[in-house]
Amino acid sequence: MMDNQAQAGLYASVAQEAAAVVIRRYSTSFSLATRLLEKPVRRHVENIYALVRIADECVDGACAGSGSAPEAIRSCLDKLEQETLDALTGCYSSNLVVHAFSITAREVGIGTELIRPFFASMRADLEQTGHTRDSFDAYVYGSAEVVGLMCVRAFLLGSPVDAGHLARLDGGARRLGAAFQKVNFLRDLSDDYQDLGRSYFPGVTVGEFSDAQKDALLGDIEADLAAAAAVIPELPAGSRTAVAAVHALFAELAKRLRAVPARELLSRRVRVPDAVKLRLVAAAWIGQQPAVSGTWRLRRVPLLAALHRSSR
């Protein structure tokens, strides 16, 4: 029979395996990119995004889809937030994904200053159907920018930096997270409005969405992407390639959105084909090779072959 310490170790391993399964099943693109992270960092990033995914399921996915009443959905989200906060200090949760996240939070230094804004934004989806500029900025910060800040702390595991370097990385992470969220809002403009009754962009009436409005939004997104790209070279080598790959995927999606008339976005969902995703990830990997070790290169060659096979 295992002693308590061994049981705790087994439970931690199972929790983190469960978090990895969540990511693989819910996001092909993100799962593909995380495979370019060094293993210890990959585990932490998967733990972070698994909690994000489960919270989103409370608000818009499985909880609502099961027929839960609005008050039950709110209770589900409130309970998840409290479980997460309790696990930071109690070091245990019966929710495997929360337990995995708490391991990462304690190890890399994620505190309530990032967790509470995230849940506040998730809760806003239960209360708001439209946004002012101030509420939009707060929503994007909590729903996306803080997730980038959490990931920076994972990226820096074992690689301490000075305050100025950290500030630059945090700034880049916030701009990249904001770009991701805005691209998703634009791509899902019709679904968010017709299925959920939400309109995220301030001053935009979905039924009257124009090319001028679309171009202005994409200009803002492209500025975020450019600011984030400038900081990617400052990331630790073990994280740089994966971030470059994800950046490339969203930049491609933004380019494709720009090529589609605004009115068509109300009836179709723009996506990046799998073959193009593979090419972009491979290009990001190749582009980062001078900055990383020979061991890293050799490990990643079989990975690209596997990704090629999976895209057929």
BELBELBEL-V816272 format. One line per field, one symbol per residue. psi: psi as a letter, one per 20 degrees, with the letter a starting at -180 (. if undefined). A space follows every 50 residues. Layout:
psi=???
This chain:
psi=pqrhghhgggggggghhgghggghhhoggggghhiiqqghgggghhhghg ggghghhggidhghhijqqghhgghgggggghggghhhhijqqioggggg ghggghhilpahihgghghghhhhiihqirqrgghgghghghhghhgghg hghghjojmqrrhggghgggghhghgggggghgggghkggghghhikqog ppjpogikprhggghgghggghgggghghhigiiqqhiigggghggghgh hgggghhhipqghhiiiqoprpqhhggggggghggghihhirrhggghhi ghghgghghii.
